[in-house]
Amino acid sequence: MRPKIAEFLGEMVCTEGIDCLKDSIRMNGCLADFFPEAKKERNAIRAAMNIEFGIKFCRIAGEKDEMLKVIRLRQLKAQLLYEAWLSEEAANYIIITFAKAVSMPLKGLYEYQYKESTVNNMNVLADKTKQILLDAGLEYVYEYAVELMKTSEERYHDYGTQLLELAAEREYAPAQTKLAQIYEKNKELPKAFAWYQRSAANDDAEAAFRLSEMYRISGDKKAAAIWCGKAAGNGHEKAQLQYGIILQYGIGVPSNQQLALQWYRRCGNQGNEEAKKRHKELLKIFKDVEI
């Protein structure tokens, strides 16, 4: 029943305008219906929607730059969580309600203000966007960079690359891995290797697995086994299968059939059919030996 609050309040705002949220009697009734067991939550939601957060949202809704709308909406959610002390669920309801009220799109992040800008003022607007993204968090810098790099326009793609490098330099592991993958695809292997190393050091499973593969190709079986084990330990499905094989046959490490079984089982639990098959076959060998 709870998710309906977004639709209900959204319709109310669309029909009557944002000021209807200031009607405390109606809001009390609405929120009581949706949060019958959470009086404190109702009060916090009403307060957040009635006062400063409602004003902030109105300003966000008036922003012509669609990307900035999304970023500022996320910043507003953070304030709801950490300043108004709302739960994740309640904060989401408010954000969804407000977004619905003004038909705000939450996609198309690369549709932003300097799309029609001249070359002269584009850099200024790009710097403004960069700062807003940084204020929102490195994950948003990364998300926005990825969206930009999907476009065919060179200026968007180049700016996306700049943002990706920015997040990578600030030790955001997904950005480091993405950058390494780009270098690897372009055959710039030393750069790819360096970024995989930095990302793997930040516990990125995909980076550790790719690092393992690069070591394997170069012939360093011991290093390949070490990094494959780290990737497997961080839940990387392919790494778990590969690490099981490494342990079963002693590739770069002493052979350990029992551990190989464990890794095949863990990988199989993620739905990997090859791991399930290898687990079954190795288990049969154990049983035959016991007989």
Salt bridges, closest charged atoms under 4 A:
GLU16 OE1 - ARG26 NH1 2.69
ASP19 OD1 - LYS22 NZ 3.67
GLU52 OE1 - LYS56 NZ 3.68
GLU63 OE1 - ARG72 NH1 2.74
GLU66 OE2 - LYS69 NZ 3.51
GLU88 OE2 - LYS77 NZ 2.61
GLU89 OE1 - ARG2 NH1 2.75
GLU111 OE1 - LYS115 NZ 2.57
GLU143 OE1 - ARG74 NH2 3.17
GLU147 OE2 - LYS150 NZ 3.48
GLU153 OE1 - ARG155 NE 3.55
GLU169 OE1 - ARG198 NH1 3.65
GLU171 OE2 - ARG198 NH2 2.48
GLU184 OE2 - ARG210 NH2 2.41
GLU188 OE1 - LYS191 NZ 3.51
GLU206 OE1 - HIS236 NE2 2.62
GLU213 OE1 - ARG216 NH2 2.97
GLU273 OE2 - LYS276 NZ 3.42
GLU274 OE2 - ARG278 NE 2.94
ASP288 OD2 - LYS284 NZ 3.15
